[in-house]
């Protein structure tokens, strides 16, 4: 049985992400029928939307916390694969 949107919002982000990964793996399986694939795709789209909204909410909360801590508007920057702020500089390898 597919979870409803309300149930999705009650789940932990990590659980939703894990389920999304399971859906992707199922969709990559060539033995999945068309109707089942369509249902999986719909569920995956709902989960992706829920995860994206949750990430945006967390980003806003972190920005507010940083603003309050610094007393000024906080800047956000994307992270590189190592969890550090990405820059335009070339890597020093």
HULINMO-V935513 format. One record per backbone hydrogen bond with DSSP energy under -0.5 kcal/mol. NH is the residue of the N-H (numbers start at 1). CO is the residue of the C=O. If there is no record, write none. Layout:
NH_CO, NH_CO
This chain:
8_4, 9_5, 10_6, 10_7, 11_7, 11_8, 16_12, 17_13, 18_14, 19_15, 20_16, 21_17, 22_18, 23_19, 24_20, 25_21, 26_22, 27_23, 28_24, 29_25, 29_26, 30_28, 32_29, 37_33, 38_34, 39_35, 40_36, 41_37, 42_38, 43_39, 44_40, 45_41, 46_42, 47_43, 48_44, 49_45, 50_46, 51_47, 52_48, 53_49, 54_50, 55_51, 56_52, 57_53, 58_54, 59_55, 60_56, 61_57, 62_58, 63_59, 64_60, 65_61, 66_62, 67_63, 68_64, 69_65, 70_66, 71_67, 72_67, 80_84, 83_80, 86_78, 93_91
